């Protein structure tokens, strides 16, 4: 049983809550919001401050003209109340502008990225830089590939090599993202980091993690291996990983794309590990032959956009 002091303290608290609630009700939007909540006022007055926060954000949303003009705490979202099991809860609900963006970018869920920067993840055909004439051959090739792929005409992928920072990865990522709009599942993998991650999972106790990472690349409907030749080569990652992936994709005619700063001859030397060992040179040559079976070879020397 409560003593007299506890009863007085509770009464004072309720009086203060009631006073704050009645004051807040003078605001038209506040009154409008609580009228839509199917709970008694004695319950609602416990959440006056939170409801006021919701009203403020809701007002911002009503006046908002675009996602860029959003004034709410979480960009593109509104803090709103909801009754769950007869209790008032609050959550962030996406606005119409955020919903439009999510709908437009839904196709990106069809592309898996391994250690790829945001710019590459969001690469778009419409944003391709076209002023550099050295890129025109590749752009024309990519646009034609998209057209033929949609017709279900199989074509080889592309081994695209050239100088650092000329936009090789962006161009091919934009192509894969464009095909993702047709519900084509693609994978873009930054090769040096992927190998490090794969090695870590191989050495850990989780064999499933290694298998899943390896198979996602091997069986990808369309694959982009980015920056081949930048990795430290070992017999394991060359023969067991790269060789196995390329062999399977060659047999199954799975579209495969590769970017590199090395031309084919330079890549062969890179993959040889030790150029004096004939056996190693032969193994490297096998990889090169698989690449040639899977891809066309185009060089792109362009402006370094990363300066």
N, C-alpha and C positions, 0 to 999 in steps of 0.2 A: 504493500500500500504506500502511495506517495505521501511524503510529508508536505506541510503547508508551503515551505520554501520552494520545493520542487514544482508544486502546482503554480505558484506565483511566477517562477522563472519561465515555465512553459507558456503561461498566459501572456507574458510580456513578449516572448518570441513570436507567438501567433499574432499578437496585436501589431508588431512591427512588420511581419510578413503581409498581413492584411492591408496595412497602411500603404506599403510599397506597391502592392498589387492594385489597390484602388487608384493610386496615383498613375500607375502605368496604363490603366484602362482608359484614361483620358485621351490617350493616343488612338486615333481611329484605326490604324493598321494593327496595333496591338489587340484592340478589341475584336477586330475582324479575324485575327488569327486564332484567338482563344475560343471564339464562337464555333470554330470548325473542329475544335478538339473535344472529343466526347468523354470529358472527365469533369467532376465537380470542381467548383472554384477553390474549395478547401485544399484540394490536391494541387491544382494549378498554381496557387500562390506560392508554393514551395519552389517553383521554377521561374519566378518572375525575371530574374537576371538573365537566365538562359533564353527565355522567350524574347526578351528585349534584344538580345544579340541576334536571334533569328529574324526578328522584325527588321533590324537594321540591315542585315544582309539581303533580306527579301526586297526591301526598298531599293537597295543598290541594283538588284537584278531587274526590277521593273523599269529602272531608268537607263539600264545598260544598252549600249548600241553595238558592241562587239566584244569578243573575247579579250581583245587588247585593252579595252576600257574597264575590265573587271576590277572592282575595289574590294572584293571580299578577301578574307584571310587566306583561303585556299583558292587559288586562281582557277576559275571555271566551275566553281562549286558553291552551293548555298547551304548554310547551316540551318536545318529545318527540324521541327518536332514531329514525332510519330508515336502513337500509342501502341505498345507491345505488352500483351498480357496485363492490361489495365494499369500499365505504368507508362509515364512519359519518358521517351528516349529522344536523343538528338543525334543526327548524323549528317554528313556532307552529301548532298545530292547534286549531280552534275546538271549544269544549265543547258539551255537549248543550243548555245554556241559550242559548248564542249561536246555535246551529243553529236553535233554535226561533224566535228573534227574526228571523233571516235569512229563514226560511221565511214567517213572518207578514208581513214587509215586502217580500217579493219583488215584489209588485205595483207597488211604487214605481219599479221599473225601467221601467215603462210610461210614466212621466212624465218629460219633459225640462224642466229648469229653467234659465232664463237669469237669473243674478244675483238669485236668490231666497233669502231667509234660511232657516235650518234649520227654524224654526218653521212656515213656510209649506210647505216641502217635506214635512214630516211631519204636516200638518194632517189631522185625522180627524173624521168626522161625530160619533162618540161623545163627542168632547171639545169640541164646540161649546158656548159659553156661552149659556144659554137664559134667564137671569134678567131680562135687559133686554127688556122687552115691545116695544120699538121694532124688535127684530130678528125678531119672530115671523113677520111677513109674508114676509120673505126666506127664513127657514128653511123655512117651509111650501112656498114656491115651489121651493126647491132639492130638498127631499125628493120632491116631485111630479115634478120634472124627471128625477131619477134613476129613479124608477118608470117613467115613460113612455119614457125612453131604453132601458131594459132590454127594453121591449116593442117596440123599434124604431119607435117613433112619433116622427117628426121634430117638434121644436118650436124656436122661436126661442131664441137665447141670451138673455143679460141684460146690459143696461147699468146697472150698479149704482153709484150716486153718493151721496155724503154727506160728512159731516164727517171730518176727519182722525182716524185711530186707532180707528174704530168697529168694525173687524173685517171690512170688505168683502172684502179679499183672502183672509183665512183661510176665510171661508165658502165662497167659490167654489173655492179650492184643495182644501178638504175634499171638495167635490162631485166634482172631477176625480179626486182620489185614490181616491174610492169607486168611480168608474166604471173606474178602472185595474184593480180587482179582477176586472172582467169582460173583462180583456185589451184595454181601450180605450186606445189610444195618445194621450196628451195632451201639451200644451206650455203651460208657464206662463212668461211673460216680463215682467220689469220693464222697461217701455217706454223710459224715459229712458236707462238704461244700455245697453239693447240697441241703441238708435240710435247711441250713441257707439261701441260695439264694431263695429257694422256699417259705420260711416263709416271707422273705422280700417282694417278689412279691405278696404274699397273702394279706399282710397288706397294700400294696400300692393301688392306685386307679385303677391300670391296672389288671383287672381280666383275660384279654386275655393272659398276660404274664405268669401268674400262670398256666392257663390252658394249654398253649403251652409247658411249661417246664414239667408239670406233664404228659401230654399225650405222649410226645416224649419218656419218659422212659417206660411208661405203654405199649405202642404199639410197641416198638422196636422189630425188627425181631430177633435180638439176643442182649442180654443185659449182661453187667458185672457191678455188684454193688461192688465197691471196698471199703474195710475197714468197713464193717458192724460190729457194736459193738463199734466203736470208737466215736459214736455220743452220745450226751446227749438225753436220751429217754424221750419223753412225750407221753401221750395218743394219741395226735393228729398225731405226726409223725409216731408212731407205727401202730395205727389202721387205720387212714384215708389215710395215704400215703403208708407206706410199705405194710400194709395188703391189701389195694386195688390193688396195683401193682401186688403183688404176687398172689392174688386170680384170677385176670384176666389172668395172664400169665399161671397159672396152668390150668384154664379152656380151654384156647386156645392152650395149649401145645407149648408155645413159649420158645425157649432155653434161660435159665437163668443161669448165673454164679455169684458166690459170693466169695469174699475173706474176711478173718477175722483173727484176732489174737486169737480169741476165738473158742473153740470147741463147738459143738452143745449144750451141757449141760450148759456151761458157758454163751453162747449166750441167752439161755432161762432165766437164772438168770438175765442177763443184761436187757432183755426186760420186766422183771416183774415189773420194776420201784420200787415197794415196795414188798419185798418177803413175808411180813406178810399178805398181802391182797389177799384172794383167787381169787377174781374176776380178779385182775391184773395178777395173775399167770396163770389163764385160758386163758386170752387174749394172753399172751406171748406164751403159748403152741400152740394156733391156728396158730400163725406165724411160729413156729417151724415145725408144721405139713405140712404147705404149702411149706416150704423150703425142707422138706424131699420128698414131692411129685415131686418137680421140679428138685432136684439135687441128685447126688451121693456125698458121704462124703469121702474126702481124707485128711489126715493130711500130711503135709510136714515140717519136721524139717531139716533145712539146715544152711549153713554158712550165717552169717550176712554180706551182701555185702555193707552195708551202714556205716560200721565202718570208 
